[in-house]
Amino acid sequence: MYRLLVATLMAGMVALSPASATSVVRFSFDSLCENSVRIAHVICVETEPVITNDGVRTRTLFRVIEGVKGDASREIEIALPGGQIGAKHVMVAGIPTFTAGRETVIFLTGPDGSGSPWPIGLGQGCYRVVTDETEGRSVHFQRGMTPIPEGVLFKPTSAGVHRVDLRSFLDKVRETVALPSEEVK
């Protein structure tokens, strides 16, 4: 009887526990380039949690350093689900977060129903740019997270991250974007 009571209580606790899951289609590098409405090398200017009709979102403003595909405007604003306002904290698995001052190469969809573009494949469409005094500026790839373009020479790092020179990466994006659709893998 005691075991049945404990099992029932545990099952009830599991059933009442919040669970989070996000399903995201895996993209190849070529399909990221093909499906993106806009691709740009950006720097995050600011992030701010806001309440919208869709709930808590984090509004992020980017300044475009270099446009690669799509709209040529100098700023991009996105508003993705999640954030914290007072005691209300909303987290959505897979949604990328941005930090003011950090550079990213971002691959975006068109606007959603609320007017905000999203990174293609969530974190898959966000490539972090890092500046290193000896290596210069490079894009970091995380195996299993950000798709690695075919034919690009990259260097592994001790943290399991691979990096490629920023200029080489942007050139590869431009080369891939220029391919006719039937040539994209």
Secondary structure by P-SEA (a helix, b strand, c coil): caaaaaaaaaaaaaaacbbbbbbbbbbcaaaaaaaccbbbbbbbcbbbbbbccccbbbbbbbbbccccccccccbbbbbbcccccccbbbbbccbbbbccccccbbbbcccccccccccccccccbbbbbbbccccbbbbbccccccccccbbbbbcccccccccaaaaaaaaaaaaaccccccc
